Amino acid sequence: MKYSADYTHIEMMIVAGSREISNGQILAVGTQWPIITAMLAKKTHAPDVAIFYEGGAVIGSIPDRIPLFTGDPCVASNAVLLNDSLDTLGMILHAGHPDIALLPAANVDKYGNINTTCFGDYSKPLFRLGGSGGACDFGSLAKRVITMLEHEKQRFPEKVDFITTPGYLDGSNSREESGLKPDTGPSAVITTLGIFRFDKDTREMYLDTYYPGGSVEEVKEGFQWDIKVSENLKVADPPTEAYIRVLREELDPLGMYLKDNRAKPILTL
């Protein structure tokens, strides 16, 4: 195993997300970073994962072109199952099959609640966002939820303006008390600077792992509250050369996801 000599923050985030995925799992995949993360896992260490979107397609193999969003027509060309949202969300999601939901976010709060609806008051928002799609179902019912987003301070308020997808709501047992299934909910938040997990009692987010070349101080500056740090804080392994090659040459040779980020190396060994 040979680690890459240079890579970007975005590539590190994608690789870190793919490491959360095990072979044979069923993945409920949201748009943007979750797409290329799931594809990387399937192309490398987890070839037998099943990837499905709210639109109905279940991926049997990697499409000839990486999807730009979950409704991209190229998804259907490589689907082993292609039906409607009711069948997919009902037969697969509401039946409790997904092992992981991979979701994007506009912002995430200290209890893992995701906002993709609006900034400001819902009735008079400062900015209206795209909304839920299937994310609320994914985040409510999958066994584990992994959220992926860039590490910027405006993305991490202490409390989101609108809960599009429930995390642990107000912490402690509030998720279960709302009627959602026990043993579901946020497992990790993965950003361009680190990996964050949730305390098993308070359900509050904490820093578990930061990336090579970074620092705890840099990570903490990206939050609007004083985020806690694990007593067993870890530094992630860099991506291997093989994973970076798959990302750049096989999955995204046109730079649909990666082009704007390739000029920003995170580390040179």
Secondary structure, DSSP 8 states (H G I E B T S, - for coil): --B-SEEEHHHHHHHHHHTT--TT-EEEE-SSHHHHHHHHHHHTT-TT-EEE-TTSEEESS--SS--SSTT-THHHHTEEEE--HHHIIIIIITTT--SEEEEE-SEE-TT--EE-SEEE-SSSEEEE----TTHHHHHHHSSEEEEE----GGG--SS-SS-SB-SSTTSTTHHHHTT--TT-SEEEEE-SSEEEEE-TTT--EEEEEE-TT--HHHHHTT-SS--EEEEEEEE----BHHHHHIIIIII-TT-TTTGGGTT-EEEE-
